Amino acid sequence: MILVLLGVLALTVFGCVCVVWAPRGGPRWTHGVAAVTRAAGALVGRSGKSRSGNGNEDGAVG
């Protein structure tokens, strides 16, 4: 299980590096990796918002 988590962490860091590197003139393949990383981030962001409902995560009223 730890190896899987380390692999996910490594892919995340690699994707973030490509997001920063691509606009600064990185190789062509970094643009593709950056696009996939941005799309995955948007997907995760949307799924997190839909789970939180009305945005009131602690359940307090008011």
Phi and psi in radians as a Rosetta constraint file:
Dihedral C 1 N 2 CA 2 C 2 CIRCULARHARMONIC -1.129 0.35
Dihedral N 2 CA 2 C 2 N 3 CIRCULARHARMONIC -0.652 0.35
Dihedral C 2 N 3 CA 3 C 3 CIRCULARHARMONIC -1.119 0.35
Dihedral N 3 CA 3 C 3 N 4 CIRCULARHARMONIC -0.662 0.35
Dihedral C 3 N 4 CA 4 C 4 CIRCULARHARMONIC -1.118 0.35
Dihedral N 4 CA 4 C 4 N 5 CIRCULARHARMONIC -0.799 0.35
Dihedral C 4 N 5 CA 5 C 5 CIRCULARHARMONIC -1.122 0.35
Dihedral N 5 CA 5 C 5 N 6 CIRCULARHARMONIC -0.679 0.35
Dihedral C 5 N 6 CA 6 C 6 CIRCULARHARMONIC -1.134 0.35
Dihedral N 6 CA 6 C 6 N 7 CIRCULARHARMONIC -0.643 0.35
Dihedral C 6 N 7 CA 7 C 7 CIRCULARHARMONIC -1.140 0.35
Dihedral N 7 CA 7 C 7 N 8 CIRCULARHARMONIC -0.748 0.35
Dihedral C 7 N 8 CA 8 C 8 CIRCULARHARMONIC -1.119 0.35
Dihedral N 8 CA 8 C 8 N 9 CIRCULARHARMONIC -0.729 0.35
Dihedral C 8 N 9 CA 9 C 9 CIRCULARHARMONIC -1.087 0.35
Dihedral N 9 CA 9 C 9 N 10 CIRCULARHARMONIC -0.757 0.35
Dihedral C 9 N 10 CA 10 C 10 CIRCULARHARMONIC -1.107 0.35
Dihedral N 10 CA 10 C 10 N 11 CIRCULARHARMONIC -0.738 0.35
Dihedral C 10 N 11 CA 11 C 11 CIRCULARHARMONIC -1.132 0.35
Dihedral N 11 CA 11 C 11 N 12 CIRCULARHARMONIC -0.663 0.35
Dihedral C 11 N 12 CA 12 C 12 CIRCULARHARMONIC -1.134 0.35
Dihedral N 12 CA 12 C 12 N 13 CIRCULARHARMONIC -0.810 0.35
Dihedral C 12 N 13 CA 13 C 13 CIRCULARHARMONIC -1.114 0.35
Dihedral N 13 CA 13 C 13 N 14 CIRCULARHARMONIC -0.754 0.35
Dihedral C 13 N 14 CA 14 C 14 CIRCULARHARMONIC -1.062 0.35
Dihedral N 14 CA 14 C 14 N 15 CIRCULARHARMONIC -0.735 0.35
Dihedral C 14 N 15 CA 15 C 15 CIRCULARHARMONIC -1.122 0.35
Dihedral N 15 CA 15 C 15 N 16 CIRCULARHARMONIC -0.720 0.35
Dihedral C 15 N 16 CA 16 C 16 CIRCULARHARMONIC -1.143 0.35
Dihedral N 16 CA 16 C 16 N 17 CIRCULARHARMONIC -0.667 0.35
Dihedral C 16 N 17 CA 17 C 17 CIRCULARHARMONIC -1.092 0.35
Dihedral N 17 CA 17 C 17 N 18 CIRCULARHARMONIC -0.717 0.35
Dihedral C 17 N 18 CA 18 C 18 CIRCULARHARMONIC -1.182 0.35
Dihedral N 18 CA 18 C 18 N 19 CIRCULARHARMONIC -0.616 0.35
Dihedral C 18 N 19 CA 19 C 19 CIRCULARHARMONIC -1.084 0.35
Dihedral N 19 CA 19 C 19 N 20 CIRCULARHARMONIC -0.671 0.35
Dihedral C 19 N 20 CA 20 C 20 CIRCULARHARMONIC -1.354 0.35
Dihedral N 20 CA 20 C 20 N 21 CIRCULARHARMONIC -0.668 0.35
Dihedral C 20 N 21 CA 21 C 21 CIRCULARHARMONIC -1.324 0.35
Dihedral N 21 CA 21 C 21 N 22 CIRCULARHARMONIC -0.645 0.35
Dihedral C 21 N 22 CA 22 C 22 CIRCULARHARMONIC -1.016 0.35
Dihedral N 22 CA 22 C 22 N 23 CIRCULARHARMONIC -0.846 0.35
Dihedral C 22 N 23 CA 23 C 23 CIRCULARHARMONIC -1.207 0.35
Dihedral N 23 CA 23 C 23 N 24 CIRCULARHARMONIC -0.277 0.35
Dihedral C 23 N 24 CA 24 C 24 CIRCULARHARMONIC -1.608 0.35
Dihedral N 24 CA 24 C 24 N 25 CIRCULARHARMONIC 0.295 0.35
Dihedral C 24 N 25 CA 25 C 25 CIRCULARHARMONIC 1.607 0.35
Dihedral N 25 CA 25 C 25 N 26 CIRCULARHARMONIC 0.484 0.35
Dihedral C 25 N 26 CA 26 C 26 CIRCULARHARMONIC -1.213 0.35
Dihedral N 26 CA 26 C 26 N 27 CIRCULARHARMONIC 3.027 0.35
Dihedral C 26 N 27 CA 27 C 27 CIRCULARHARMONIC -1.023 0.35
Dihedral N 27 CA 27 C 27 N 28 CIRCULARHARMONIC 2.826 0.35
Dihedral C 27 N 28 CA 28 C 28 CIRCULARHARMONIC -1.034 0.35
Dihedral N 28 CA 28 C 28 N 29 CIRCULARHARMONIC -0.638 0.35
Dihedral C 28 N 29 CA 29 C 29 CIRCULARHARMONIC -1.160 0.35
Dihedral N 29 CA 29 C 29 N 30 CIRCULARHARMONIC -0.433 0.35
Dihedral C 29 N 30 CA 30 C 30 CIRCULARHARMONIC -1.168 0.35
Dihedral N 30 CA 30 C 30 N 31 CIRCULARHARMONIC -0.494 0.35
Dihedral C 30 N 31 CA 31 C 31 CIRCULARHARMONIC -1.152 0.35
Dihedral N 31 CA 31 C 31 N 32 CIRCULARHARMONIC -0.704 0.35
Dihedral C 31 N 32 CA 32 C 32 CIRCULARHARMONIC -1.166 0.35
Dihedral N 32 CA 32 C 32 N 33 CIRCULARHARMONIC -0.771 0.35
Dihedral C 32 N 33 CA 33 C 33 CIRCULARHARMONIC -1.128 0.35
Dihedral N 33 CA 33 C 33 N 34 CIRCULARHARMONIC -0.675 0.35
Dihedral C 33 N 34 CA 34 C 34 CIRCULARHARMONIC -1.133 0.35
Dihedral N 34 CA 34 C 34 N 35 CIRCULARHARMONIC -0.709 0.35
Dihedral C 34 N 35 CA 35 C 35 CIRCULARHARMONIC -1.116 0.35
Dihedral N 35 CA 35 C 35 N 36 CIRCULARHARMONIC -0.738 0.35
Dihedral C 35 N 36 CA 36 C 36 CIRCULARHARMONIC -1.136 0.35
Dihedral N 36 CA 36 C 36 N 37 CIRCULARHARMONIC -0.704 0.35
Dihedral C 36 N 37 CA 37 C 37 CIRCULARHARMONIC -1.127 0.35
Dihedral N 37 CA 37 C 37 N 38 CIRCULARHARMONIC -0.757 0.35
Dihedral C 37 N 38 CA 38 C 38 CIRCULARHARMONIC -1.103 0.35
Dihedral N 38 CA 38 C 38 N 39 CIRCULARHARMONIC -0.732 0.35
Dihedral C 38 N 39 CA 39 C 39 CIRCULARHARMONIC -1.113 0.35
Dihedral N 39 CA 39 C 39 N 40 CIRCULARHARMONIC -0.729 0.35
Dihedral C 39 N 40 CA 40 C 40 CIRCULARHARMONIC -1.132 0.35
Dihedral N 40 CA 40 C 40 N 41 CIRCULARHARMONIC -0.687 0.35
Dihedral C 40 N 41 CA 41 C 41 CIRCULARHARMONIC -1.127 0.35
Dihedral N 41 CA 41 C 41 N 42 CIRCULARHARMONIC -0.700 0.35
Dihedral C 41 N 42 CA 42 C 42 CIRCULARHARMONIC -1.147 0.35
Dihedral N 42 CA 42 C 42 N 43 CIRCULARHARMONIC -0.689 0.35
Dihedral C 42 N 43 CA 43 C 43 CIRCULARHARMONIC -1.130 0.35
Dihedral N 43 CA 43 C 43 N 44 CIRCULARHARMONIC -0.765 0.35
Dihedral C 43 N 44 CA 44 C 44 CIRCULARHARMONIC -1.140 0.35
Dihedral N 44 CA 44 C 44 N 45 CIRCULARHARMONIC -0.706 0.35
Dihedral C 44 N 45 CA 45 C 45 CIRCULARHARMONIC -1.096 0.35
Dihedral N 45 CA 45 C 45 N 46 CIRCULARHARMONIC -0.739 0.35
Dihedral C 45 N 46 CA 46 C 46 CIRCULARHARMONIC -1.163 0.35
Dihedral N 46 CA 46 C 46 N 47 CIRCULARHARMONIC -0.694 0.35
Dihedral C 46 N 47 CA 47 C 47 CIRCULARHARMONIC -1.190 0.35
Dihedral N 47 CA 47 C 47 N 48 CIRCULARHARMONIC -0.586 0.35
Dihedral C 47 N 48 CA 48 C 48 CIRCULARHARMONIC -1.179 0.35
Dihedral N 48 CA 48 C 48 N 49 CIRCULARHARMONIC -0.671 0.35
Dihedral C 48 N 49 CA 49 C 49 CIRCULARHARMONIC -1.195 0.35
Dihedral N 49 CA 49 C 49 N 50 CIRCULARHARMONIC -0.670 0.35
Dihedral C 49 N 50 CA 50 C 50 CIRCULARHARMONIC -1.226 0.35
Dihedral N 50 CA 50 C 50 N 51 CIRCULARHARMONIC -0.510 0.35
Dihedral C 50 N 51 CA 51 C 51 CIRCULARHARMONIC -1.294 0.35
Dihedral N 51 CA 51 C 51 N 52 CIRCULARHARMONIC -0.550 0.35
Dihedral C 51 N 52 CA 52 C 52 CIRCULARHARMONIC -1.350 0.35
Dihedral N 52 CA 52 C 52 N 53 CIRCULARHARMONIC -0.186 0.35
Dihedral C 52 N 53 CA 53 C 53 CIRCULARHARMONIC 1.262 0.35
Dihedral N 53 CA 53 C 53 N 54 CIRCULARHARMONIC -1.965 0.35
Dihedral C 53 N 54 CA 54 C 54 CIRCULARHARMONIC -1.557 0.35
Dihedral N 54 CA 54 C 54 N 55 CIRCULARHARMONIC 0.096 0.35
Dihedral C 54 N 55 CA 55 C 55 CIRCULARHARMONIC 1.553 0.35
Dihedral N 55 CA 55 C 55 N 56 CIRCULARHARMONIC -0.052 0.35
Dihedral C 55 N 56 CA 56 C 56 CIRCULARHARMONIC -1.669 0.35
Dihedral N 56 CA 56 C 56 N 57 CIRCULARHARMONIC 1.497 0.35
Dihedral C 56 N 57 CA 57 C 57 CIRCULARHARMONIC -1.303 0.35
Dihedral N 57 CA 57 C 57 N 58 CIRCULARHARMONIC -0.488 0.35
Dihedral C 57 N 58 CA 58 C 58 CIRCULARHARMONIC -1.514 0.35
Dihedral N 58 CA 58 C 58 N 59 CIRCULARHARMONIC -0.112 0.35
Dihedral C 58 N 59 CA 59 C 59 CIRCULARHARMONIC 1.450 0.35
Dihedral N 59 CA 59 C 59 N 60 CIRCULARHARMONIC 0.063 0.35
Dihedral C 59 N 60 CA 60 C 60 CIRCULARHARMONIC -1.280 0.35
Dihedral N 60 CA 60 C 60 N 61 CIRCULARHARMONIC 2.546 0.35
Dihedral C 60 N 61 CA 61 C 61 CIRCULARHARMONIC -1.694 0.35
Dihedral N 61 CA 61 C 61 N 62 CIRCULARHARMONIC 2.375 0.35
